Amino acid sequence: MTNGNKSSSQQGRGRGPRRDTRGAEVSEFDQRVIEVSRVTRVMAGGKRMRFRACVVVGNHKGRIGYGLGKGADFALAVSKAVTRAKKNILDLPITDTTIPHQTKVKFKAAQLLLKPAPEGTGIMAGGAVRQALEVSGIGNIATKVFGSKNKVNNIQALFTAFELMINTARVKKDLLEKREFHKAKKKEKELIHVVSEEKIDEKNS
């Protein structure tokens, strides 16, 4: 009896069950399942069917990512896609709730045109592109898809455009910093020249 009480008391003082913190990480981002398709692979002994999921995650504040995942069932495929999407997060250069400039990209057979729009326009897009833009934090934008209607290709074209905008913004920032650096150097040379002239005047006087 005492042994039973002792064991029960030891169990009570022991470590409790682990807390699942994965939900807190996922809650930071809102996710959109773009497409789930069945993929069949012919193997020795028969066919093996799996699921492929394309998921976009975003925090509605300029951070967005996408991922592709395969699994034996729907839930596993989506979980893998969400994990990969969170590893490929992009920080978008949003200017006044829209994109900084017009961009046109081509990914395989998909062509995508993105144009900045004034306040009140909203998201002028459809299909997979609209689902991704709704979680991106871009409030006003006009888009047009040419060519392929493949959802995965359109999403990859959209993120190609995002990467192009990010690289352009980075280059522009570097150029502005270099320009300011050259201005500072030029100003410093002018001050040195003025100081040297003042010293020469003092010597002559």
C-alpha positions, 0 to 999 in steps of 0.5 A: 500500500505504501509502495503504491502511494510512494509510486503515485507520489513520485509520479505526481512530482515527476515531469509532466507531459511536454508542451507542444510549442509548434502551434505558437510558431504557426500562429505567427503566420496565416497560411493558404493552401494553394493546391493539393494534388495526388502524385502517382509513382509506378514502382515494382509491385504496383503504384504508390500514391502520395499527395503534393501540397503547395502552401503560402504563409504570411503575416500580413505585414510584408513577410511571406514565403511558399513551400512544396511538400509531399506526404503519404496523406493530406495533413503530412503534405501540408505540414511539410509545405508549411515548414518549408515555406517558413524557411523561405520567408521574404521581407517585401519592400512595401511602399504606401501599401503597394509595391515600389515599381512595375515588374514583369517576370516569366517562370516556365510557361507562366508570365506575370505582370505586377503594377503598383496601385493607388490607395483604395484599389485593393488587390486586383488579382485572381486565383492562386496569386490573389490567395498569396497576396492576401497574406502578404501585407500588400493592400493595393496592387494590380496583376495580370497572368499570361500563359500558363494557368498552373497554380504552382507555376504562377506562385513561383512566378510571383515569388520570382517577382518578389525576389526581383523587387527585393534585389532592386531595392537593395541595389538602390539602397546601396547606391544611395549609401555610396552617393551619400558617402561620396558627398561626405568625402567631397564635403570633407575635401572642401573643408580641408581645402578651406582650412588649408587656405586659412592657414596660408593666409595666417602665415602670410599675415 
